Amino acid sequence: MSSELNGSLGATEIGSVLGAFLFGAMTLQSYNYFRDFPRDSSLLRSTVAVVWLLELGHTMCSWHALYSQTVTFYGQPEYVSSPPSSEALTILFASLLYTTVQTFFANRARILSGQWYIMAVACTLSALRFIANMGSMGLLLHYGRVSILLEWRWLVSAALSLGLTVDILITLAMCYFLQKMRSTESTRVRTTVETLIIWSIESTVLTSATSIMQIILFTTRTDLVWTLFFILQAKLFSNSMLASLNGRRRFLAWEQEPSQVLHFVSFRAPKADMIAVSFSRDGKKSCANGSLPAEVSICSKCSRRSDWSSASSSQGIGVQEPM
């Protein structure tokens, strides 16, 4: 019985405790985001608020399930294999988090590449993952026992594989299009692009690793050790999104330095066009439009265009249509 509890309640308890810390980190990141980026679009700010609420629901359900199994039904091992409905609801909240965050990163790839097909493929695979997860939740609610998931092992494995595929697809797309920008001779551009490439990899490396661990443990074991990574994965998704948004503070700091240039690139044209915005100490902006790696100051009107402010505020890398 002790070994069975280690592989079931033990994994759930460790995951819930670590998940609570990650939820706290995500809450702090959310506070910092709303404080530091008040000019972001209403859609983006609403998305962050929704992600926080989903995380709150996920945390409450996971702790309710743990409390019921370890306190309310203490000494009744049958409730370990037949958990309360709140444990099944964690799948719902986690699935909504996966879909929301992956759509956010897929939209980044669309803006950077100027192509819809990457986002379309990523969103389609993410939607299929959501459907598979809803099927798993339905099975758990209907039969009331965790062992039913082992009988439908292919369904859970398919959902995990789809999520891993989306993470890898988005990361490769971001790195590919950012690498195109890195070939410029400008040192500042290369430094910026290298930073964005690192961010793209860091945003998905932990979520991908947890997917791999879940696949391995779920397909090779009969206990619930895999739930440890299931609980943590939702927290890692939301934290990666907020870390990506808050990381823009590094670029905002450039406004304090003279002659610093931010480069906003669009690949929608036959050749890549660049908008370079130079910040000076007096707060005035000058901008330039030209083929890479031109940096010739022309005027300040592009900084006031709606597509400029929308893209740069919501993505951290703005995209400007060629003028």
C-alpha positions as CSV (number, residue, x, y, z in Angstrom):
1,M,0.0,0.0,0.0
2,S,2.9,2.4,0.8
3,S,4.4,2.0,-2.7
4,E,0.9,2.6,-4.2
5,L,0.5,5.8,-2.3
6,N,3.9,7.0,-3.3
7,G,3.0,6.6,-6.9
8,S,-0.5,8.2,-6.6
9,L,-1.0,10.6,-3.6
10,G,2.7,11.3,-3.3
11,A,2.9,12.5,-6.9
12,T,-0.3,14.5,-6.6
13,E,0.9,16.2,-3.4
14,I,4.3,17.1,-4.7
15,G,2.7,18.5,-7.9
16,S,0.2,20.5,-6.0
17,V,2.8,22.0,-3.7
18,L,5.1,23.0,-6.5
19,G,2.2,24.1,-8.5
20,A,1.1,26.5,-5.7
21,F,4.6,28.1,-5.8
22,L,4.3,28.5,-9.6
23,F,0.9,30.0,-9.3
24,G,2.3,32.5,-6.9
25,A,5.0,33.4,-9.4
26,M,2.5,33.7,-12.1
27,T,0.4,36.0,-9.9
28,L,3.4,38.2,-9.3
29,Q,4.1,38.3,-13.0
30,S,0.5,39.2,-13.8
31,Y,0.7,42.1,-11.3
32,N,4.0,43.3,-12.9
33,Y,2.5,43.1,-16.3
34,F,-0.6,45.2,-15.6
35,R,1.6,47.7,-13.8
36,D,4.3,48.0,-16.5
37,F,2.2,47.8,-19.7
38,P,-1.0,49.8,-19.2
39,R,-1.0,50.7,-22.9
40,D,-1.2,47.1,-24.3
41,S,-4.3,46.3,-26.2
42,S,-7.5,45.5,-24.3
43,L,-7.5,42.0,-26.0
44,L,-4.1,41.2,-24.7
45,R,-4.7,42.5,-21.2
46,S,-8.0,40.5,-21.1
47,T,-6.2,37.4,-22.2
48,V,-3.7,37.7,-19.3
49,A,-6.6,38.2,-16.9
50,V,-8.4,35.1,-18.3
51,V,-5.1,33.0,-18.0
52,W,-4.8,34.1,-14.4
53,L,-8.4,33.1,-13.6
54,L,-7.9,29.7,-15.3
55,E,-4.8,29.2,-13.2
56,L,-6.8,30.0,-10.1
57,G,-9.5,27.5,-11.0
58,H,-6.8,24.8,-11.8
59,T,-5.1,25.4,-8.5
60,M,-8.3,25.3,-6.5
61,C,-9.4,22.1,-8.1
62,S,-6.1,20.3,-7.6
63,W,-6.0,21.3,-3.9
64,H,-9.6,20.3,-3.4
65,A,-8.9,16.9,-4.8
66,L,-5.8,16.4,-2.7
67,Y,-7.6,17.6,0.5
68,S,-10.5,15.2,-0.2
69,Q,-8.3,12.3,-0.6
70,T,-5.9,12.9,2.3
71,V,-8.2,14.5,4.9
72,T,-11.9,14.1,4.1
73,F,-11.5,10.4,3.1
74,Y,-8.4,9.7,5.1
75,G,-7.8,6.0,5.6
76,Q,-10.1,5.0,2.7
77,P,-7.8,4.0,-0.1
78,E,-10.6,3.4,-2.6
79,Y,-10.9,7.2,-3.0
80,V,-7.3,7.2,-4.4
81,S,-8.4,5.3,-7.5
82,S,-11.8,7.0,-7.5
83,P,-11.0,10.7,-7.0
84,P,-13.6,13.5,-6.6
85,S,-14.9,15.4,-9.6
86,S,-12.6,18.3,-8.9
87,E,-9.7,16.2,-10.1
88,A,-11.3,15.7,-13.5
89,L,-12.0,19.4,-13.7
90,T,-8.3,20.2,-13.5
91,I,-8.2,18.7,-17.0
92,L,-10.7,21.3,-18.2
93,F,-8.8,24.2,-16.8
94,A,-5.5,22.9,-18.0
95,S,-6.8,22.3,-21.5
96,L,-8.2,25.9,-21.7
97,L,-4.8,27.1,-20.6
98,Y,-2.9,25.1,-23.2
99,T,-5.2,26.3,-26.0
100,T,-5.0,30.0,-24.9
101,V,-1.2,30.1,-24.4
102,Q,-0.4,28.2,-27.6
103,T,-2.7,30.4,-29.6
104,F,-0.8,33.4,-28.2
105,F,2.5,32.1,-29.3
106,A,1.1,30.9,-32.6
107,N,-0.1,34.4,-33.3
108,R,3.4,35.7,-32.6
109,A,4.7,33.4,-35.3
110,R,2.1,34.7,-37.6
111,I,3.0,38.3,-37.0
112,L,6.7,37.6,-37.4
113,S,6.3,35.6,-40.6
114,G,3.4,37.4,-42.1
115,Q,1.9,34.0,-42.9
116,W,-1.3,32.5,-41.6
117,Y,-0.6,28.9,-42.3
118,I,1.7,28.4,-39.3
119,M,-0.9,29.7,-36.9
120,A,-3.6,27.7,-38.7
121,V,-1.8,24.4,-38.3
122,A,-0.8,25.2,-34.7
123,C,-4.4,26.1,-33.7
124,T,-5.8,23.1,-35.5
125,L,-3.5,20.7,-33.6
126,S,-4.2,22.6,-30.4
127,A,-7.9,22.3,-31.0
128,L,-7.5,18.5,-31.5
129,R,-5.6,18.3,-28.3
130,F,-8.4,20.1,-26.5
131,I,-11.0,17.6,-27.9
132,A,-8.9,14.7,-26.8
133,N,-8.5,16.1,-23.3
134,M,-12.2,16.7,-23.1
135,G,-12.7,13.1,-24.0
136,S,-10.4,12.0,-21.2
137,M,-12.3,14.3,-18.7
138,G,-15.6,12.8,-19.9
139,L,-14.3,9.3,-19.3
140,L,-13.1,10.1,-15.8
141,L,-16.3,11.8,-14.8
142,H,-18.5,9.0,-16.3
143,Y,-16.6,6.0,-14.8
144,G,-15.3,7.7,-11.7
145,R,-12.0,5.8,-11.7
146,V,-8.5,6.8,-12.9
147,S,-7.8,3.3,-14.3
148,I,-10.2,4.1,-17.2
149,L,-7.5,6.3,-18.6
150,L,-5.2,3.3,-18.9
151,E,-7.8,1.6,-20.9
152,W,-7.9,4.6,-23.2
153,R,-4.1,5.1,-23.2
154,W,-4.0,6.0,-26.9
155,L,-6.3,9.0,-26.3
156,V,-4.2,10.5,-23.5
157,S,-1.0,9.8,-25.4
158,A,-2.5,11.4,-28.5
159,A,-3.3,14.6,-26.6
160,L,0.2,14.8,-25.1
161,S,1.8,14.2,-28.5
162,L,-0.3,16.9,-30.1
163,G,0.7,19.4,-27.5
164,L,4.3,18.6,-27.9
165,T,4.1,18.9,-31.7
166,V,2.5,22.4,-31.4
167,D,5.3,23.5,-29.0
168,I,8.0,22.3,-31.4
169,L,6.3,23.8,-34.4
170,I,6.0,27.2,-32.9
171,T,9.5,27.2,-31.6
172,L,11.0,26.2,-35.0
173,A,8.9,28.7,-36.9
174,M,10.0,31.6,-34.6
175,C,13.7,30.6,-34.7
176,Y,13.6,30.2,-38.5
177,F,12.2,33.7,-39.2
178,L,14.3,35.3,-36.5
179,Q,17.4,33.7,-37.9
180,K,16.6,35.4,-41.2
181,M,16.9,38.7,-39.4
182,R,20.2,37.8,-37.8
183,S,22.1,37.9,-41.0
184,T,22.2,41.7,-41.0
185,E,25.5,43.4,-40.3
186,S,24.1,45.6,-37.6
187,T,25.4,44.5,-34.2
188,R,22.3,45.8,-32.4
189,V,20.0,43.9,-34.7
190,R,21.9,40.6,-34.1
191,T,21.9,41.1,-30.4
192,T,18.1,41.8,-30.3
193,V,17.4,38.8,-32.6
194,E,19.6,36.5,-30.5
195,T,17.7,37.5,-27.4
196,L,14.4,36.8,-29.1
197,I,15.6,33.4,-30.3
198,I,16.6,32.5,-26.8
199,W,13.2,33.6,-25.5
200,S,11.5,31.5,-28.1
201,I,13.4,28.4,-27.0
202,E,13.0,29.1,-23.3
203,S,9.2,29.6,-23.7
204,T,8.7,26.0,-24.8
205,V,11.6,24.0,-23.5
206,L,10.0,23.3,-20.1
207,T,6.5,22.7,-21.4
208,S,7.9,20.3,-24.0
209,A,10.0,18.5,-21.4
210,T,6.9,18.0,-19.2
211,S,5.0,16.6,-22.2
212,I,7.8,14.1,-22.9
213,M,7.9,13.0,-19.2
214,Q,4.1,12.5,-19.2
215,I,4.2,10.4,-22.3
216,I,7.0,8.2,-21.0
217,L,5.5,7.7,-17.5
218,F,2.0,7.3,-18.7
219,T,2.9,4.7,-21.3
220,T,5.3,2.7,-19.2
221,R,3.7,2.7,-15.7
222,T,0.4,1.9,-14.2
223,D,0.4,4.3,-11.3
224,L,-0.2,8.1,-11.2
225,V,3.4,9.4,-11.2
226,W,2.7,11.2,-14.4
227,T,0.1,13.5,-12.7
228,L,3.1,15.3,-11.1
229,F,4.1,16.7,-14.5
230,F,0.4,17.2,-15.5
231,I,-0.2,19.6,-12.6
232,L,3.1,21.5,-13.3
233,Q,2.6,21.8,-17.0
234,A,-0.3,24.2,-16.8
235,K,1.6,26.4,-14.5
236,L,4.6,26.4,-16.8
237,F,2.5,27.4,-19.8
238,S,1.1,30.5,-18.1
239,N,4.4,31.5,-16.6
240,S,6.1,31.2,-20.0
241,M,3.5,33.5,-21.5
242,L,3.9,36.1,-18.7
243,A,7.7,35.9,-18.7
244,S,7.6,36.6,-22.5
245,L,5.4,39.6,-22.1
246,N,7.3,41.0,-19.1
247,G,10.6,40.5,-20.8
248,R,9.9,43.5,-22.9
249,R,11.1,45.6,-20.0
250,R,14.6,45.0,-21.3
251,F,13.8,46.7,-24.5
252,L,11.9,49.6,-22.8
253,A,15.1,50.2,-20.8
254,W,16.8,51.2,-24.1
255,E,14.8,54.4,-24.1
256,Q,17.1,55.7,-21.3
257,E,20.1,55.4,-23.6
258,P,20.9,57.8,-26.5
259,S,20.9,56.5,-30.1
260,Q,19.5,53.1,-29.3
261,V,17.6,51.6,-32.2
262,L,14.7,49.1,-32.1
263,H,14.1,47.2,-35.3
264,F,10.7,46.0,-36.4
265,V,10.6,43.7,-39.4
266,S,8.0,42.3,-41.7
267,F,8.5,39.4,-44.0
268,R,5.2,40.0,-45.8
269,A,6.9,41.8,-48.7
270,P,9.1,40.0,-51.3
271,K,12.1,41.3,-49.4
272,A,12.3,42.1,-45.7
273,D,11.6,45.7,-44.9
274,M,12.6,47.4,-41.7
275,I,11.3,50.2,-39.5
276,A,14.1,51.5,-37.2
277,V,13.0,53.7,-34.2
278,S,15.7,55.7,-32.5
279,F,15.2,56.9,-29.0
280,S,16.9,59.9,-27.7
281,R,17.2,61.4,-24.2
282,D,14.7,64.1,-24.9
283,G,12.0,61.5,-25.5
284,K,11.6,62.3,-29.2
285,K,11.5,59.5,-31.7
286,S,12.8,59.3,-35.3
287,C,12.1,56.5,-37.6
288,A,13.3,55.0,-40.8
289,N,11.9,52.6,-43.4
290,G,14.1,50.7,-45.8
291,S,15.6,47.4,-46.8
292,L,17.8,45.7,-44.3
293,P,20.1,46.9,-42.9
294,A,19.2,50.6,-43.7
295,E,18.9,52.9,-40.7
296,V,18.1,56.3,-42.3
297,S,16.0,58.7,-40.2
298,I,13.0,60.1,-42.1
299,C,10.1,61.2,-39.9
300,S,8.1,60.3,-36.9
301,K,4.7,59.5,-38.3
302,C,5.1,55.7,-38.4
303,S,5.3,55.6,-34.6
304,R,1.7,56.9,-34.5
305,R,0.2,54.4,-36.9
306,S,-2.3,52.0,-35.3
307,D,-0.7,48.9,-36.7
308,W,2.6,50.0,-35.3
309,S,1.4,50.5,-31.7
310,S,-0.8,47.4,-31.8
311,A,2.0,45.1,-32.9
312,S,4.8,46.5,-30.8
313,S,2.8,46.7,-27.6
314,S,1.3,43.3,-27.8
315,Q,4.2,41.3,-29.2
316,G,7.3,42.9,-28.0
317,I,8.5,42.8,-31.6
318,G,6.4,45.1,-33.8
319,V,5.6,44.5,-37.4
320,Q,5.1,47.4,-39.8
321,E,3.7,47.1,-43.3
322,P,6.1,48.3,-46.0
323,M,5.4,52.0,-46.8
